[in-house]
Amino acid sequence: MDTAVSSTPDESGSSTTHVVDRLLRAMERGDVEAVRACYSPDVLIWHNSNNQAEPLGENFERLAAVFARWTDLSYGDIRRVEGPGVVAQQHTLRGCGPDGAEFEVHIAMFVRLGADGRIVRVDEYLESSQLPQFL
């Protein structure tokens, strides 16, 4: 498996990580339509916090709540391993919660891409106690 290690995402690349970079930038901006463009219509997003895989519609409900209440989102400390159609990534998500308090959460995610280059599956692992309460 080829590896690509990055400390900051690079939207200019054409590798498997390009779509993951676009996803992170869209999340930072709170741009739901740009997030949607990264996902296949039948994408499943699994979270370890509830052991459930969400289809696109459910995930967008969650994202709308996140974008409405969290501000100044940024992804950093990015470490990746890349292979054909897959990316394993660790990163730190930082932002401000509804009360204005800053937060930091460490996340690992595994992303699988379909033949069209869009994301078909995300498995996300995080310590939910690090997140501000938002729902």
Buried (B, 14 or more C-beta within 10 A) or exposed (E): EEEBEBEEBEEEEEBBBBBBBBBBBBBBEBEBEBBBEBBBEEBBBBBEEEEEBBEBEEBBEBBEEBBEBBEEBEBEEBBBBBEEEBBBBBBBBBBBBEEEEEEEBEBBBBBBBBEEEBBBBBBBBBEEEEBBEEE
